[in-house]
């Protein structure tokens, strides 16, 4: 059985969500962030040296990194659900968005979050760069969701799970304002029972 080492308010909620969607058996070991530093406790580092979530353990397999964990879990599903058939156009769209979440999108979005925590005049070089990247990324997201129901096409996939976490961070920053297709998508996704079950773990 897969064990999910779950840190509250972290990317590991994606893993629980995926397992709930697939109805695969799993167990959870819960960890709480330090209230002052917001960092994971040292005990998580005893499971994986990066001391980050998500981490899953399945027999001899100890795996970190959200995208890799998603792929591993789908591989354990007999029908390989929530991943388009390899070689199809939908499959490559799935791969693009699966990696886009933690590749192109993560850096400007998380950097913008940190920048909002300090007083800035908007004149620093980083301000302009991050604003440009966010505008570019979210124009692409909005265009995609204007033309399709989900990121990989007309079927829900694990790429949607990967992207939703990032869209929620964007929503907290006010980035989704005026991007109506993206906002509507996020609201619809958040109604999924498996999503709501995963969020109940904190």
Secondary structure, DSSP 8 states (H G I E B T S, - for coil): -EEEEEETTSTHHHHHHHHHHHT--EEEEEE---TTT----HHHHTTSTT--S-EEEETTEEEESHHHHHHHHHHHSTT-TTS--TTSHHHHHHHHHHHHTTTHHHHHHHHHHHHTTS---S-SHHHHHHHHHHHHHHHHHHHHHHH-SBTTBSS--HHHHHHHHHHHHHHHTTTTTT-HHHHHHHHHHTT-HHHHHHHTT-
